[in-house]
Amino acid sequence: MKIKLIKIGRTPLDFEVKSNEITFKGYLEYHADKLILLKARLTGFVQTQCNQCGKDIKVAQDEEIKFYISDGAYDDANNLEIDVVESFDSQADLDELLNSEIELIKSDYHSCEQCK
C-alpha cells in the first residue's frame, strides 16, 4: 500500500498492512517541515531460523514502532537524533516498511526451545 505524503495532514490517517502472520497497524500524521510521523504496532509471528541449530521457528511479536518519514533528504540541522526514513518519490510504501521491520527482526539472534 502506497500513500502520497502530500495527502497526510494533522488528522491521523489510519492504515493496516498484513503479511503472512504479521500485522502492521497504526497511523500517519503530519509533524513538521517535511516530516510525517508513523506510529504503529507490529503484532503476530515472524518465520525465521534458530541461530544455533538452523531449525525453522516462529517468533512472536508485539511491539510499538515510531519513526518519521521525510519527503526527500532529511537534514538534521537541530541535532534531534530521531529515526527518519527518507522517501524520494513523495510516497510512504507501507508494504516496504513492513518488510524492512520483518527483516530487522530476522537479523536479530533467535533460539528455538531445544537450544535455549
Wavefront OBJ file of the C-alpha trace (Angstrom):
o trace
v 0.000 0.000 0.000
v 1.454 3.331 -1.079
v 0.243 6.620 0.341
v 1.152 10.006 -1.123
v 2.820 12.081 1.574
v 1.081 15.269 0.411
v -2.289 13.744 1.429
v -1.214 13.339 5.059
v -2.337 16.170 7.322
v -2.684 16.896 11.018
v -5.608 14.476 11.241
v -4.127 10.966 11.671
v -4.505 8.705 8.636
v -5.056 5.111 9.802
v -3.517 2.143 7.999
v -3.281 -1.620 8.342
v -0.938 -3.851 6.355
v -0.660 -7.631 6.709
v 1.974 -10.079 5.532
v 1.617 -13.788 6.288
v 1.151 -13.915 10.076
v 2.163 -10.345 10.939
v 0.053 -7.166 11.136
v 1.391 -3.610 10.906
v -1.359 -1.263 12.124
v -1.164 2.395 13.043
v -1.386 5.895 11.668
v 0.495 8.557 9.732
v 0.317 12.207 10.775
v 1.988 15.422 9.586
v 4.604 16.508 12.129
v 6.640 19.493 10.875
v 8.531 20.702 7.797
v 8.842 17.637 5.563
v 8.357 15.086 8.356
v 5.483 12.632 8.700
v 5.113 10.710 11.981
v 4.467 6.980 11.660
v 3.252 5.345 14.848
v 2.201 1.704 14.692
v 2.002 -1.650 16.431
v 3.572 -4.782 14.948
v 1.819 -7.976 16.086
v 1.845 -11.612 15.076
v 4.575 -14.111 14.224
v 7.717 -13.902 12.075
v 9.111 -17.068 10.469
v 12.901 -17.290 10.966
v 15.604 -19.812 11.893
v 17.265 -20.778 15.165
v 20.774 -19.312 15.136
v 22.209 -22.419 16.798
v 20.643 -25.414 15.036
v 19.034 -23.804 11.963
v 15.540 -25.144 12.729
v 12.613 -23.071 11.401
v 10.868 -21.232 14.239
v 8.148 -18.642 14.689
v 8.976 -15.610 16.806
v 6.065 -13.817 18.485
v 5.927 -10.039 18.010
v 4.030 -7.342 19.850
v 5.866 -4.043 19.719
v 5.312 -0.345 19.263
v 7.061 1.299 16.315
v 7.618 5.018 15.932
v 9.681 6.852 13.343
v 9.417 9.715 10.881
v 9.211 9.717 7.097
v 10.913 12.605 5.340
v 9.650 13.804 1.973
v 13.100 13.947 0.372
v 16.518 14.099 2.005
v 16.460 14.771 5.736
v 18.730 17.474 7.158
v 19.150 17.163 10.929
v 20.093 20.824 11.447
v 18.735 20.828 15.024
v 20.559 17.601 16.008
v 17.315 15.956 17.100
v 18.655 12.411 16.563
v 15.306 10.908 15.581
v 14.667 7.813 13.436
v 13.929 9.013 9.905
v 13.188 7.094 6.716
v 13.722 9.191 3.578
v 11.229 8.971 0.724
v 12.464 10.216 -2.641
v 9.204 9.654 -4.536
v 6.887 11.529 -2.099
v 5.158 8.292 -1.075
v 5.058 6.110 2.016
v 5.337 2.491 0.834
v 3.855 0.693 3.843
v 4.472 -2.785 2.399
v 8.172 -1.947 2.048
v 8.295 -0.509 5.572
v 6.672 -3.678 6.943
v 9.156 -5.859 5.051
v 12.025 -3.790 6.459
v 10.747 -4.292 10.006
v 10.421 -8.054 9.404
v 13.999 -8.233 8.100
v 15.223 -6.335 11.183
v 13.523 -8.927 13.391
v 15.042 -11.796 11.392
v 18.531 -10.287 11.701
v 18.337 -10.490 15.493
v 19.577 -13.553 17.427
v 16.879 -16.247 17.906
v 16.975 -19.639 19.624
v 14.470 -22.493 19.468
v 13.179 -24.123 22.673
v 15.693 -27.027 22.459
v 18.697 -24.682 22.127
v 17.776 -22.252 24.912
l 1 2 3 4 5 6 7 8 9 10 11 12 13 14 15 16 17 18 19 20 21 22 23 24 25 26 27 28 29 30 31 32 33 34 35 36 37 38 39 40 41 42 43 44 45 46 47 48 49 50 51 52 53 54 55 56 57 58 59 60 61 62 63 64 65 66 67 68 69 70 71 72 73 74 75 76 77 78 79 80 81 82 83 84 85 86 87 88 89 90 91 92 93 94 95 96 97 98 99 100 101 102 103 104 105 106 107 108 109 110 111 112 113 114 115 116
